[in-house]
Structure formats: C-alpha cells, structure tokens
Amino acid sequence: MIRILTINGMHCEACKTLIQMTLEENNLAQKIKSIELISQKNQAKLALQDPTDQDISSIKKIINSLGQYRVE
C-alpha cells in the first residue's frame, strides 16, 4: 500500500535531497517510493511504500525535527 505525506516548507531540490539523506541515515530510505517537489506551493509529496504506523511516526518526527519542515 502506498501512503502519501505532505511536507510543507520545501523550496528546492536541496530540500528534497536533505530529506532523502536524513531518511537514509535513519534506515528509512527503503520506504521511500518517491518525493515530488511542488515548489510553487513550497511543498513536497512523499510517497511511502508499505509503511507501518511506526515508520510513519518515525518519518514525521525526523522530518519535523529538521526545523524548517512540517509533515501533514
């Protein structure tokens, strides 16, 4: 099952790369199906492949801890 999360505060490819690298460092990269940057809205859509509730909770906590991003 695919689960989509919206990340607010995303401005550019560097933001996307930071999110990818941070999730890789926390052993969650295998859950990422795609990250679609929507720069005109300062958002990204993060598609996750078969995430558990714990994966989603961890991903939200990790991304939100970066300070400039908020996951919905």
Secondary structure as GFF3:
##gff-version 3
##sequence-region A 1 72
A	DSSP	beta_strand	2	8	.	.	.	ID=ss1
A	DSSP	alpha_helix	13	25	.	.	.	ID=ss2
A	DSSP	three_ten_helix	29	31	.	.	.	ID=ss3
A	DSSP	beta_strand	32	38	.	.	.	ID=ss4
A	DSSP	three_ten_helix	39	41	.	.	.	ID=ss5
A	DSSP	beta_strand	43	49	.	.	.	ID=ss6
A	DSSP	alpha_helix	53	64	.	.	.	ID=ss7
A	DSSP	beta_strand	70	71	.	.	.	ID=ss8
###
